[in-house]
């Protein structure tokens, strides 16, 4: 059976994978947490604005 990569290539590939695991993956998780926080702030502001509009409409509607 022939070996696909020699030892130097295998070492380079393993270093690239470790770099991915130790740098890219945590950075992606941190970025995801940051973006999710911004989204929840935006969604909360939108919901509060919609509630204010509904309250104004409710106050303008004549009560029978």
PDBQT receptor file of N, H, CA, C and O in Angstrom, charges set to zero:
ATOM      1  N   UNK A   1       0.851  -1.175   0.000  1.00  0.00    +0.000 N 
ATOM      2  CA  UNK A   1       0.000   0.000   0.000  1.00  0.00    +0.000 C 
ATOM      3  C   UNK A   1       0.901   1.244   0.000  1.00  0.00    +0.000 C 
ATOM      4  O   UNK A   1       1.851   1.316   0.779  1.00  0.00    +0.000 OA
ATOM      5  N   UNK A   2       0.617   2.197  -0.845  1.00  0.00    +0.000 N 
ATOM      6  H   UNK A   2      -0.155   2.138  -1.478  1.00  0.00    +0.000 HD
ATOM      7  CA  UNK A   2       1.451   3.396  -0.929  1.00  0.00    +0.000 C 
ATOM      8  C   UNK A   2       0.954   4.459   0.038  1.00  0.00    +0.000 C 
ATOM      9  O   UNK A   2      -0.239   4.561   0.322  1.00  0.00    +0.000 OA
ATOM     10  N   UNK A   3       1.885   5.235   0.528  1.00  0.00    +0.000 N 
ATOM     11  H   UNK A   3       2.855   5.152   0.297  1.00  0.00    +0.000 HD
ATOM     12  CA  UNK A   3       1.542   6.308   1.453  1.00  0.00    +0.000 C 
ATOM     13  C   UNK A   3       1.179   7.555   0.651  1.00  0.00    +0.000 C 
ATOM     14  O   UNK A   3       1.914   7.952  -0.254  1.00  0.00    +0.000 OA
ATOM     15  N   UNK A   4       0.047   8.171   0.985  1.00  0.00    +0.000 N 
ATOM     16  H   UNK A   4      -0.550   7.849   1.720  1.00  0.00    +0.000 HD
ATOM     17  CA  UNK A   4      -0.447   9.311   0.234  1.00  0.00    +0.000 C 
ATOM     18  C   UNK A   4       0.417  10.551   0.469  1.00  0.00    +0.000 C 
ATOM     19  O   UNK A   4       0.736  11.272  -0.477  1.00  0.00    +0.000 OA
ATOM     20  N   UNK A   5       0.793  10.800   1.715  1.00  0.00    +0.000 N 
ATOM     21  H   UNK A   5       0.534  10.214   2.483  1.00  0.00    +0.000 HD
ATOM     22  CA  UNK A   5       1.617  11.965   2.058  1.00  0.00    +0.000 C 
ATOM     23  C   UNK A   5       2.860  11.492   2.795  1.00  0.00    +0.000 C 
ATOM     24  O   UNK A   5       2.823  10.484   3.501  1.00  0.00    +0.000 OA
ATOM     25  N   UNK A   6       3.959  12.217   2.631  1.00  0.00    +0.000 N 
ATOM     26  H   UNK A   6       3.989  13.036   2.057  1.00  0.00    +0.000 HD
ATOM     27  CA  UNK A   6       5.137  11.870   3.415  1.00  0.00    +0.000 C 
ATOM     28  C   UNK A   6       5.018  12.514   4.796  1.00  0.00    +0.000 C 
ATOM     29  O   UNK A   6       4.071  13.256   5.057  1.00  0.00    +0.000 OA
ATOM     30  N   UNK A   7       5.966  12.234   5.667  1.00  0.00    +0.000 N 
ATOM     31  H   UNK A   7       6.735  11.632   5.455  1.00  0.00    +0.000 HD
ATOM     32  CA  UNK A   7       5.885  12.702   7.052  1.00  0.00    +0.000 C 
ATOM     33  C   UNK A   7       5.861  14.216   7.160  1.00  0.00    +0.000 C 
ATOM     34  O   UNK A   7       5.147  14.755   8.005  1.00  0.00    +0.000 OA
ATOM     35  N   UNK A   8       6.618  14.916   6.332  1.00  0.00    +0.000 N 
ATOM     36  H   UNK A   8       7.199  14.478   5.645  1.00  0.00    +0.000 HD
ATOM     37  CA  UNK A   8       6.642  16.379   6.393  1.00  0.00    +0.000 C 
ATOM     38  C   UNK A   8       5.285  16.956   6.005  1.00  0.00    +0.000 C 
ATOM     39  O   UNK A   8       4.820  17.920   6.613  1.00  0.00    +0.000 OA
ATOM     40  N   UNK A   9       4.657  16.372   4.999  1.00  0.00    +0.000 N 
ATOM     41  H   UNK A   9       5.035  15.589   4.505  1.00  0.00    +0.000 HD
ATOM     42  CA  UNK A   9       3.334  16.847   4.586  1.00  0.00    +0.000 C 
ATOM     43  C   UNK A   9       2.292  16.543   5.653  1.00  0.00    +0.000 C 
ATOM     44  O   UNK A   9       1.415  17.364   5.919  1.00  0.00    +0.000 OA
ATOM     45  N   UNK A  10       2.382  15.382   6.254  1.00  0.00    +0.000 N 
ATOM     46  H   UNK A  10       3.095  14.715   6.037  1.00  0.00    +0.000 HD
ATOM     47  CA  UNK A  10       1.448  15.040   7.329  1.00  0.00    +0.000 C 
ATOM     48  C   UNK A  10       1.604  15.995   8.500  1.00  0.00    +0.000 C 
ATOM     49  O   UNK A  10       0.610  16.402   9.102  1.00  0.00    +0.000 OA
ATOM     50  N   UNK A  11       2.827  16.356   8.827  1.00  0.00    +0.000 N 
ATOM     51  H   UNK A  11       3.634  16.026   8.338  1.00  0.00    +0.000 HD
ATOM     52  CA  UNK A  11       3.083  17.309   9.913  1.00  0.00    +0.000 C 
ATOM     53  C   UNK A  11       2.494  18.672   9.577  1.00  0.00    +0.000 C 
ATOM     54  O   UNK A  11       1.888  19.312  10.437  1.00  0.00    +0.000 OA
ATOM     55  N   UNK A  12       2.663  19.120   8.341  1.00  0.00    +0.000 N 
ATOM     56  H   UNK A  12       3.155  18.600   7.643  1.00  0.00    +0.000 HD
ATOM     57  CA  UNK A  12       2.114  20.415   7.925  1.00  0.00    +0.000 C 
ATOM     58  C   UNK A  12       0.593  20.407   7.990  1.00  0.00    +0.000 C 
ATOM     59  O   UNK A  12      -0.018  21.381   8.428  1.00  0.00    +0.000 OA
ATOM     60  N   UNK A  13      -0.011  19.322   7.559  1.00  0.00    +0.000 N 
ATOM     61  H   UNK A  13       0.486  18.531   7.203  1.00  0.00    +0.000 HD
ATOM     62  CA  UNK A  13      -1.477  19.209   7.599  1.00  0.00    +0.000 C 
ATOM     63  C   UNK A  13      -1.969  19.212   9.041  1.00  0.00    +0.000 C 
ATOM     64  O   UNK A  13      -2.965  19.863   9.356  1.00  0.00    +0.000 OA
ATOM     65  N   UNK A  14      -1.278  18.490   9.917  1.00  0.00    +0.000 N 
ATOM     66  H   UNK A  14      -0.469  17.960   9.661  1.00  0.00    +0.000 HD
ATOM     67  CA  UNK A  14      -1.701  18.453  11.321  1.00  0.00    +0.000 C 
ATOM     68  C   UNK A  14      -1.551  19.822  11.974  1.00  0.00    +0.000 C 
ATOM     69  O   UNK A  14      -2.383  20.207  12.796  1.00  0.00    +0.000 OA
ATOM     70  N   UNK A  15      -0.503  20.560  11.619  1.00  0.00    +0.000 N 
ATOM     71  H   UNK A  15       0.172  20.248  10.951  1.00  0.00    +0.000 HD
ATOM     72  CA  UNK A  15      -0.343  21.915  12.169  1.00  0.00    +0.000 C 
ATOM     73  C   UNK A  15      -1.449  22.849  11.682  1.00  0.00    +0.000 C 
ATOM     74  O   UNK A  15      -1.934  23.687  12.443  1.00  0.00    +0.000 OA
ATOM     75  N   UNK A  16      -1.846  22.709  10.428  1.00  0.00    +0.000 N 
ATOM     76  H   UNK A  16      -1.453  22.028   9.810  1.00  0.00    +0.000 HD
ATOM     77  CA  UNK A  16      -2.939  23.524   9.904  1.00  0.00    +0.000 C 
ATOM     78  C   UNK A  16      -4.249  23.199  10.614  1.00  0.00    +0.000 C 
ATOM     79  O   UNK A  16      -5.021  24.100  10.943  1.00  0.00    +0.000 OA
ATOM     80  N   UNK A  17      -4.498  21.919  10.849  1.00  0.00    +0.000 N 
ATOM     81  H   UNK A  17      -3.872  21.187  10.581  1.00  0.00    +0.000 HD
ATOM     82  CA  UNK A  17      -5.719  21.525  11.553  1.00  0.00    +0.000 C 
ATOM     83  C   UNK A  17      -5.720  22.032  12.992  1.00  0.00    +0.000 C 
ATOM     84  O   UNK A  17      -6.743  22.507  13.486  1.00  0.00    +0.000 OA
ATOM     85  N   UNK A  18      -4.581  21.931  13.658  1.00  0.00    +0.000 N 
ATOM     86  H   UNK A  18      -3.750  21.546  13.257  1.00  0.00    +0.000 HD
ATOM     87  CA  UNK A  18      -4.490  22.460  15.023  1.00  0.00    +0.000 C 
ATOM     88  C   UNK A  18      -4.688  23.970  15.040  1.00  0.00    +0.000 C 
ATOM     89  O   UNK A  18      -5.344  24.502  15.936  1.00  0.00    +0.000 OA
ATOM     90  N   UNK A  19      -4.125  24.661  14.055  1.00  0.00    +0.000 N 
ATOM     91  H   UNK A  19      -3.593  24.229  13.327  1.00  0.00    +0.000 HD
ATOM     92  CA  UNK A  19      -4.340  26.100  13.951  1.00  0.00    +0.000 C 
ATOM     93  C   UNK A  19      -5.803  26.427  13.771  1.00  0.00    +0.000 C 
ATOM     94  O   UNK A  19      -6.305  27.386  14.357  1.00  0.00    +0.000 OA
ATOM     95  N   UNK A  20      -6.488  25.644  12.971  1.00  0.00    +0.000 N 
ATOM     96  H   UNK A  20      -6.080  24.865  12.494  1.00  0.00    +0.000 HD
ATOM     97  CA  UNK A  20      -7.925  25.842  12.781  1.00  0.00    +0.000 C 
ATOM     98  C   UNK A  20      -8.674  25.633  14.083  1.00  0.00    +0.000 C 
ATOM     99  O   UNK A  20      -9.525  26.440  14.459  1.00  0.00    +0.000 OA
ATOM    100  N   UNK A  21      -8.351  24.545  14.768  1.00  0.00    +0.000 N 
ATOM    101  H   UNK A  21      -7.660  23.890  14.462  1.00  0.00    +0.000 HD
ATOM    102  CA  UNK A  21      -9.064  24.221  16.001  1.00  0.00    +0.000 C 
ATOM    103  C   UNK A  21      -8.807  25.264  17.084  1.00  0.00    +0.000 C 
ATOM    104  O   UNK A  21      -9.731  25.656  17.797  1.00  0.00    +0.000 OA
ATOM    105  N   UNK A  22      -7.564  25.714  17.214  1.00  0.00    +0.000 N 
ATOM    106  H   UNK A  22      -6.813  25.396  16.635  1.00  0.00    +0.000 HD
ATOM    107  CA  UNK A  22      -7.211  26.630  18.297  1.00  0.00    +0.000 C 
ATOM    108  C   UNK A  22      -7.486  28.102  17.993  1.00  0.00    +0.000 C 
ATOM    109  O   UNK A  22      -7.589  28.895  18.929  1.00  0.00    +0.000 OA
ATOM    110  N   UNK A  23      -7.609  28.495  16.743  1.00  0.00    +0.000 N 
ATOM    111  H   UNK A  23      -7.525  27.850  15.982  1.00  0.00    +0.000 HD
ATOM    112  CA  UNK A  23      -7.806  29.897  16.428  1.00  0.00    +0.000 C 
ATOM    113  C   UNK A  23      -9.145  30.173  15.749  1.00  0.00    +0.000 C 
ATOM    114  O   UNK A  23      -9.937  30.977  16.240  1.00  0.00    +0.000 OA
ATOM    115  N   UNK A  24      -9.394  29.521  14.646  1.00  0.00    +0.000 N 
ATOM    116  H   UNK A  24      -8.750  28.868  14.248  1.00  0.00    +0.000 HD
ATOM    117  CA  UNK A  24     -10.576  29.835  13.846  1.00  0.00    +0.000 C 
ATOM    118  C   UNK A  24     -11.855  29.430  14.567  1.00  0.00    +0.000 C 
ATOM    119  O   UNK A  24     -12.825  30.187  14.574  1.00  0.00    +0.000 OA
ATOM    120  N   UNK A  25     -11.868  28.262  15.165  1.00  0.00    +0.000 N 
ATOM    121  H   UNK A  25     -11.080  27.647  15.159  1.00  0.00    +0.000 HD
ATOM    122  CA  UNK A  25     -13.067  27.792  15.838  1.00  0.00    +0.000 C 
ATOM    123  C   UNK A  25     -13.468  28.692  17.012  1.00  0.00    +0.000 C 
ATOM    124  O   UNK A  25     -14.630  29.095  17.072  1.00  0.00    +0.000 OA
ATOM    125  N   UNK A  26     -12.569  29.032  17.953  1.00  0.00    +0.000 N 
ATOM    126  H   UNK A  26     -11.625  28.704  17.904  1.00  0.00    +0.000 HD
ATOM    127  CA  UNK A  26     -12.962  29.943  19.036  1.00  0.00    +0.000 C 
ATOM    128  C   UNK A  26     -13.340  31.344  18.531  1.00  0.00    +0.000 C 
ATOM    129  O   UNK A  26     -14.249  31.976  19.069  1.00  0.00    +0.000 OA
ATOM    130  N   UNK A  27     -12.644  31.821  17.503  1.00  0.00    +0.000 N 
ATOM    131  H   UNK A  27     -11.905  31.307  17.065  1.00  0.00    +0.000 HD
ATOM    132  CA  UNK A  27     -12.999  33.132  16.952  1.00  0.00    +0.000 C 
ATOM    133  C   UNK A  27     -14.402  33.087  16.364  1.00  0.00    +0.000 C 
ATOM    134  O   UNK A  27     -15.167  34.039  16.518  1.00  0.00    +0.000 OA
ATOM    135  N   UNK A  28     -14.746  32.002  15.700  1.00  0.00    +0.000 N 
ATOM    136  H   UNK A  28     -14.124  31.229  15.575  1.00  0.00    +0.000 HD
ATOM    137  CA  UNK A  28     -16.087  31.849  15.141  1.00  0.00    +0.000 C 
ATOM    138  C   UNK A  28     -17.146  31.794  16.226  1.00  0.00    +0.000 C 
ATOM    139  O   UNK A  28     -18.216  32.386  16.086  1.00  0.00    +0.000 OA
ATOM    140  N   UNK A  29     -16.854  31.089  17.299  1.00  0.00    +0.000 N 
ATOM    141  H   UNK A  29     -15.985  30.608  17.413  1.00  0.00    +0.000 HD
ATOM    142  CA  UNK A  29     -17.804  31.013  18.415  1.00  0.00    +0.000 C 
ATOM    143  C   UNK A  29     -17.984  32.394  19.050  1.00  0.00    +0.000 C 
ATOM    144  O   UNK A  29     -19.108  32.803  19.340  1.00  0.00    +0.000 OA
ATOM    145  N   UNK A  30     -16.879  33.111  19.263  1.00  0.00    +0.000 N 
ATOM    146  H   UNK A  30     -15.966  32.779  19.027  1.00  0.00    +0.000 HD
ATOM    147  CA  UNK A  30     -16.970  34.455  19.831  1.00  0.00    +0.000 C 
ATOM    148  C   UNK A  30     -17.742  35.397  18.931  1.00  0.00    +0.000 C 
ATOM    149  O   UNK A  30     -18.556  36.186  19.409  1.00  0.00    +0.000 OA
ATOM    150  N   UNK A  31     -17.497  35.325  17.648  1.00  0.00    +0.000 N 
ATOM    151  H   UNK A  31     -16.835  34.684  17.259  1.00  0.00    +0.000 HD
ATOM    152  CA  UNK A  31     -18.222  36.171  16.698  1.00  0.00    +0.000 C 
ATOM    153  C   UNK A  31     -19.711  35.825  16.691  1.00  0.00    +0.000 C 
ATOM    154  O   UNK A  31     -20.555  36.717  16.607  1.00  0.00    +0.000 OA
ATOM    155  N   UNK A  32     -20.031  34.543  16.777  1.00  0.00    +0.000 N 
ATOM    156  H   UNK A  32     -19.345  33.819  16.845  1.00  0.00    +0.000 HD
ATOM    157  CA  UNK A  32     -21.428  34.119  16.821  1.00  0.00    +0.000 C 
ATOM    158  C   UNK A  32     -22.136  34.672  18.055  1.00  0.00    +0.000 C 
ATOM    159  O   UNK A  32     -23.278  35.126  17.969  1.00  0.00    +0.000 OA
ATOM    160  N   UNK A  33     -21.464  34.634  19.191  1.00  0.00    +0.000 N 
ATOM    161  H   UNK A  33     -20.537  34.265  19.260  1.00  0.00    +0.000 HD
ATOM    162  CA  UNK A  33     -22.051  35.162  20.426  1.00  0.00    +0.000 C 
ATOM    163  C   UNK A  33     -22.282  36.672  20.291  1.00  0.00    +0.000 C 
ATOM    164  O   UNK A  33     -23.329  37.180  20.692  1.00  0.00    +0.000 OA
ATOM    165  N   UNK A  34     -21.305  37.380  19.728  1.00  0.00    +0.000 N 
ATOM    166  H   UNK A  34     -20.455  36.967  19.403  1.00  0.00    +0.000 HD
ATOM    167  CA  UNK A  34     -21.436  38.826  19.547  1.00  0.00    +0.000 C 
ATOM    168  C   UNK A  34     -22.594  39.162  18.616  1.00  0.00    +0.000 C 
ATOM    169  O   UNK A  34     -23.399  40.042  18.920  1.00  0.00    +0.000 OA
ATOM    170  N   UNK A  35     -22.686  38.468  17.484  1.00  0.00    +0.000 N 
ATOM    171  H   UNK A  35     -22.032  37.753  17.236  1.00  0.00    +0.000 HD
ATOM    172  CA  UNK A  35     -23.751  38.730  16.506  1.00  0.00    +0.000 C 
ATOM    173  C   UNK A  35     -25.107  38.388  17.110  1.00  0.00    +0.000 C 
ATOM    174  O   UNK A  35     -26.081  39.106  16.881  1.00  0.00    +0.000 OA
ATOM    175  N   UNK A  36     -25.187  37.307  17.876  1.00  0.00    +0.000 N 
ATOM    176  H   UNK A  36     -24.396  36.724  18.063  1.00  0.00    +0.000 HD
ATOM    177  CA  UNK A  36     -26.452  36.940  18.508  1.00  0.00    +0.000 C 
ATOM    178  C   UNK A  36     -26.888  38.019  19.507  1.00  0.00    +0.000 C 
ATOM    179  O   UNK A  36     -28.071  38.348  19.590  1.00  0.00    +0.000 OA
ATOM    180  N   UNK A  37     -25.940  38.562  20.259  1.00  0.00    +0.000 N 
ATOM    181  H   UNK A  37     -24.978  38.294  20.192  1.00  0.00    +0.000 HD
ATOM    182  CA  UNK A  37     -26.260  39.633  21.202  1.00  0.00    +0.000 C 
ATOM    183  C   UNK A  37     -26.797  40.863  20.493  1.00  0.00    +0.000 C 
ATOM    184  O   UNK A  37     -27.767  41.470  20.946  1.00  0.00    +0.000 OA
ATOM    185  N   UNK A  38     -26.171  41.235  19.383  1.00  0.00    +0.000 N 
ATOM    186  H   UNK A  38     -25.383  40.742  19.015  1.00  0.00    +0.000 HD
ATOM    187  CA  UNK A  38     -26.651  42.383  18.605  1.00  0.00    +0.000 C 
ATOM    188  C   UNK A  38     -28.046  42.111  18.056  1.00  0.00    +0.000 C 
ATOM    189  O   UNK A  38     -28.894  43.003  18.047  1.00  0.00    +0.000 OA
ATOM    190  N   UNK A  39     -28.290  40.869  17.593  1.00  0.00    +0.000 N 
ATOM    191  H   UNK A  39     -27.601  40.144  17.601  1.00  0.00    +0.000 HD
ATOM    192  CA  UNK A  39     -29.602  40.516  17.050  1.00  0.00    +0.000 C 
ATOM    193  C   UNK A  39     -30.675  40.614  18.135  1.00  0.00    +0.000 C 
ATOM    194  O   UNK A  39     -31.761  41.135  17.884  1.00  0.00    +0.000 OA
ATOM    195  N   UNK A  40     -30.379  40.117  19.335  1.00  0.00    +0.000 N 
ATOM    196  H   UNK A  40     -29.496  39.693  19.538  1.00  0.00    +0.000 HD
ATOM    197  CA  UNK A  40     -31.384  40.171  20.397  1.00  0.00    +0.000 C 
ATOM    198  C   UNK A  40     -31.672  41.608  20.808  1.00  0.00    +0.000 C 
ATOM    199  O   UNK A  40     -32.812  41.937  21.135  1.00  0.00    +0.000 OA
ATOM    200  N   UNK A  41     -30.651  42.475  20.797  1.00  0.00    +0.000 N 
ATOM    201  H   UNK A  41     -29.724  42.207  20.532  1.00  0.00    +0.000 HD
ATOM    202  CA  UNK A  41     -30.893  43.886  21.091  1.00  0.00    +0.000 C 
ATOM    203  C   UNK A  41     -31.800  44.510  20.037  1.00  0.00    +0.000 C 
ATOM    204  O   UNK A  41     -32.734  45.241  20.365  1.00  0.00    +0.000 OA
ATOM    205  N   UNK A  42     -31.519  44.217  18.765  1.00  0.00    +0.000 N 
ATOM    206  H   UNK A  42     -30.760  43.623  18.498  1.00  0.00    +0.000 HD
ATOM    207  CA  UNK A  42     -32.332  44.750  17.675  1.00  0.00    +0.000 C 
ATOM    208  C   UNK A  42     -33.761  44.238  17.769  1.00  0.00    +0.000 C 
ATOM    209  O   UNK A  42     -34.710  45.006  17.610  1.00  0.00    +0.000 OA
ATOM    210  N   UNK A  43     -33.916  42.945  18.027  1.00  0.00    +0.000 N 
ATOM    211  H   UNK A  43     -33.145  42.321  18.156  1.00  0.00    +0.000 HD
ATOM    212  CA  UNK A  43     -35.252  42.349  18.124  1.00  0.00    +0.000 C 
ATOM    213  C   UNK A  43     -36.021  42.930  19.294  1.00  0.00    +0.000 C 
ATOM    214  O   UNK A  43     -37.220  43.182  19.177  1.00  0.00    +0.000 OA
ATOM    215  N   UNK A  44     -35.360  43.148  20.417  1.00  0.00    +0.000 N 
ATOM    216  H   UNK A  44     -34.386  42.943  20.513  1.00  0.00    +0.000 HD
ATOM    217  CA  UNK A  44     -36.013  43.730  21.588  1.00  0.00    +0.000 C 
ATOM    218  C   UNK A  44     -36.468  45.158  21.299  1.00  0.00    +0.000 C 
ATOM    219  O   UNK A  44     -37.575  45.543  21.675  1.00  0.00    +0.000 OA
ATOM    220  N   UNK A  45     -35.623  45.946  20.634  1.00  0.00    +0.000 N 
ATOM    221  H   UNK A  45     -34.724  45.634  20.329  1.00  0.00    +0.000 HD
ATOM    222  CA  UNK A  45     -35.998  47.317  20.288  1.00  0.00    +0.000 C 
ATOM    223  C   UNK A  45     -37.178  47.326  19.329  1.00  0.00    +0.000 C 
ATOM    224  O   UNK A  45     -38.075  48.158  19.459  1.00  0.00    +0.000 OA
ATOM    225  N   UNK A  46     -37.187  46.411  18.371  1.00  0.00    +0.000 N 
ATOM    226  H   UNK A  46     -36.458  45.735  18.265  1.00  0.00    +0.000 HD
ATOM    227  CA  UNK A  46     -38.294  46.332  17.418  1.00  0.00    +0.000 C 
ATOM    228  C   UNK A  46     -39.591  45.961  18.121  1.00  0.00    +0.000 C 
ATOM    229  O   UNK A  46     -40.634  46.558  17.856  1.00  0.00    +0.000 OA
ATOM    230  N   UNK A  47     -39.534  44.986  19.011  1.00  0.00    +0.000 N 
ATOM    231  H   UNK A  47     -38.687  44.501  19.227  1.00  0.00    +0.000 HD
ATOM    232  CA  UNK A  47     -40.732  44.579  19.738  1.00  0.00    +0.000 C 
ATOM    233  C   UNK A  47     -41.256  45.707  20.624  1.00  0.00    +0.000 C 
ATOM    234  O   UNK A  47     -42.465  45.924  20.703  1.00  0.00    +0.000 OA
ATOM    235  N   UNK A  48     -40.351  46.424  21.289  1.00  0.00    +0.000 N 
ATOM    236  H   UNK A  48     -39.369  46.247  21.224  1.00  0.00    +0.000 HD
ATOM    237  CA  UNK A  48     -40.788  47.543  22.130  1.00  0.00    +0.000 C 
ATOM    238  C   UNK A  48     -41.457  48.631  21.304  1.00  0.00    +0.000 C 
ATOM    239  O   UNK A  48     -42.449  49.215  21.739  1.00  0.00    +0.000 OA
ATOM    240  N   UNK A  49     -40.925  48.909  20.117  1.00  0.00    +0.000 N 
ATOM    241  H   UNK A  49     -40.119  48.434  19.764  1.00  0.00    +0.000 HD
ATOM    242  CA  UNK A  49     -41.522  49.908  19.238  1.00  0.00    +0.000 C 
ATOM    243  C   UNK A  49     -42.906  49.458  18.782  1.00  0.00    +0.000 C 
ATOM    244  O   UNK A  49     -43.836  50.263  18.735  1.00  0.00    +0.000 OA
ATOM    245  N   UNK A  50     -43.048  48.183  18.448  1.00  0.00    +0.000 N 
ATOM    246  H   UNK A  50     -42.293  47.528  18.486  1.00  0.00    +0.000 HD
ATOM    247  CA  UNK A  50     -44.350  47.655  18.047  1.00  0.00    +0.000 C 
ATOM    248  C   UNK A  50     -45.354  47.732  19.195  1.00  0.00    +0.000 C 
ATOM    249  O   UNK A  50     -46.527  48.031  18.971  1.00  0.00    +0.000 OA
ATOM    250  N   UNK A  51     -44.912  47.470  20.401  1.00  0.00    +0.000 N 
ATOM    251  H   UNK A  51     -43.959  47.227  20.583  1.00  0.00    +0.000 HD
ATOM    252  CA  UNK A  51     -45.791  47.561  21.568  1.00  0.00    +0.000 C 
ATOM    253  C   UNK A  51     -46.250  49.004  21.765  1.00  0.00    +0.000 C 
ATOM    254  O   UNK A  51     -47.426  49.245  22.039  1.00  0.00    +0.000 OA
ATOM    255  N   UNK A  52     -45.337  49.962  21.629  1.00  0.00    +0.000 N 
ATOM    256  H   UNK A  52     -44.382  49.766  21.407  1.00  0.00    +0.000 HD
ATOM    257  CA  UNK A  52     -45.709  51.372  21.759  1.00  0.00    +0.000 C 
ATOM    258  C   UNK A  52     -46.758  51.765  20.724  1.00  0.00    +0.000 C 
ATOM    259  O   UNK A  52     -47.720  52.466  21.039  1.00  0.00    +0.000 OA
ATOM    260  N   UNK A  53     -46.570  51.315  19.502  1.00  0.00    +0.000 N 
ATOM    261  H   UNK A  53     -45.789  50.746  19.245  1.00  0.00    +0.000 HD
ATOM    262  CA  UNK A  53     -47.530  51.637  18.438  1.00  0.00    +0.000 C 
ATOM    263  C   UNK A  53     -48.884  51.017  18.746  1.00  0.00    +0.000 C 
ATOM    264  O   UNK A  53     -49.910  51.677  18.582  1.00  0.00    +0.000 OA
ATOM    265  N   UNK A  54     -48.912  49.774  19.186  1.00  0.00    +0.000 N 
ATOM    266  H   UNK A  54     -48.078  49.238  19.320  1.00  0.00    +0.000 HD
ATOM    267  CA  UNK A  54     -50.177  49.127  19.532  1.00  0.00    +0.000 C 
ATOM    268  C   UNK A  54     -50.859  49.816  20.702  1.00  0.00    +0.000 C 
ATOM    269  O   UNK A  54     -52.084  49.938  20.710  1.00  0.00    +0.000 OA
ATOM    270  N   UNK A  55     -50.096  50.269  21.691  1.00  0.00    +0.000 N 
ATOM    271  H   UNK A  55     -49.101  50.170  21.685  1.00  0.00    +0.000 HD
ATOM    272  CA  UNK A  55     -50.684  50.987  22.812  1.00  0.00    +0.000 C 
ATOM    273  C   UNK A  55     -51.299  52.309  22.363  1.00  0.00    +0.000 C 
ATOM    274  O   UNK A  55     -52.363  52.698  22.845  1.00  0.00    +0.000 OA
ATOM    275  N   UNK A  56     -50.628  53.000  21.438  1.00  0.00    +0.000 N 
ATOM    276  H   UNK A  56     -49.764  52.684  21.046  1.00  0.00    +0.000 HD
ATOM    277  CA  UNK A  56     -51.177  54.247  20.918  1.00  0.00    +0.000 C 
ATOM    278  C   UNK A  56     -52.471  53.999  20.151  1.00  0.00    +0.000 C 
ATOM    279  O   UNK A  56     -53.426  54.763  20.287  1.00  0.00    +0.000 OA
ATOM    280  N   UNK A  57     -52.511  52.945  19.352  1.00  0.00    +0.000 N 
ATOM    281  H   UNK A  57     -51.735  52.324  19.242  1.00  0.00    +0.000 HD
ATOM    282  CA  UNK A  57     -53.715  52.597  18.606  1.00  0.00    +0.000 C 
ATOM    283  C   UNK A  57     -54.829  52.225  19.582  1.00  0.00    +0.000 C 
ATOM    284  O   UNK A  57     -55.985  52.600  19.386  1.00  0.00    +0.000 OA
ATOM    285  N   UNK A  58     -54.483  51.500  20.613  1.00  0.00    +0.000 N 
ATOM    286  H   UNK A  58     -53.544  51.195  20.773  1.00  0.00    +0.000 HD
ATOM    287  CA  UNK A  58     -55.479  51.084  21.612  1.00  0.00    +0.000 C 
ATOM    288  C   UNK A  58     -56.077  52.311  22.296  1.00  0.00    +0.000 C 
ATOM    289  O   UNK A  58     -57.286  52.349  22.524  1.00  0.00    +0.000 OA
ATOM    290  N   UNK A  59     -55.274  53.301  22.625  1.00  0.00    +0.000 N 
ATOM    291  H   UNK A  59     -54.292  53.269  22.440  1.00  0.00    +0.000 HD
ATOM    292  CA  UNK A  59     -55.757  54.510  23.290  1.00  0.00    +0.000 C 
ATOM    293  C   UNK A  59     -56.629  55.349  22.349  1.00  0.00    +0.000 C 
ATOM    294  O   UNK A  59     -57.543  56.035  22.807  1.00  0.00    +0.000 OA
ATOM    295  N   UNK A  60     -56.358  55.301  21.042  1.00  0.00    +0.000 N 
ATOM    296  H   UNK A  60     -55.616  54.743  20.670  1.00  0.00    +0.000 HD
ATOM    297  CA  UNK A  60     -57.137  56.084  20.083  1.00  0.00    +0.000 C 
ATOM    298  C   UNK A  60     -58.468  55.424  19.735  1.00  0.00    +0.000 C 
ATOM    299  O   UNK A  60     -59.396  56.105  19.297  1.00  0.00    +0.000 OA
ATOM    300  N   UNK A  61     -58.577  54.112  19.921  1.00  0.00    +0.000 N 
ATOM    301  H   UNK A  61     -57.824  53.559  20.276  1.00  0.00    +0.000 HD
ATOM    302  CA  UNK A  61     -59.796  53.400  19.578  1.00  0.00    +0.000 C 
ATOM    303  C   UNK A  61     -60.869  53.727  20.613  1.00  0.00    +0.000 C 
ATOM    304  O   UNK A  61     -60.651  53.567  21.814  1.00  0.00    +0.000 OA
ATOM    305  N   UNK A  62     -62.051  54.196  20.132  1.00  0.00    +0.000 N 
ATOM    306  H   UNK A  62     -62.228  54.326  19.156  1.00  0.00    +0.000 HD
ATOM    307  CA  UNK A  62     -63.127  54.494  21.097  1.00  0.00    +0.000 C 
ATOM    308  C   UNK A  62     -63.619  53.206  21.774  1.00  0.00    +0.000 C 
ATOM    309  O   UNK A  62     -63.834  52.182  21.125  1.00  0.00    +0.000 OA
ATOM    310  N   UNK A  63     -63.787  53.293  23.077  1.00  0.00    +0.000 N 
ATOM    311  H   UNK A  63     -63.613  54.125  23.604  1.00  0.00    +0.000 HD
ATOM    312  CA  UNK A  63     -64.260  52.140  23.853  1.00  0.00    +0.000 C 
ATOM    313  C   UNK A  63     -65.789  52.186  23.919  1.00  0.00    +0.000 C 
ATOM    314  O   UNK A  63     -66.370  53.200  24.305  1.00  0.00    +0.000 OA
ATOM    315  N   UNK A  64     -66.430  51.087  23.541  1.00  0.00    +0.000 N 
ATOM    316  H   UNK A  64     -65.958  50.263  23.227  1.00  0.00    +0.000 HD
ATOM    317  CA  UNK A  64     -67.902  51.045  23.586  1.00  0.00    +0.000 C 
ATOM    318  C   UNK A  64     -68.393  50.610  24.943  1.00  0.00    +0.000 C 
ATOM    319  O   UNK A  64     -69.601  50.518  25.163  1.00  0.00    +0.000 OA
TER     320      UNK A  64
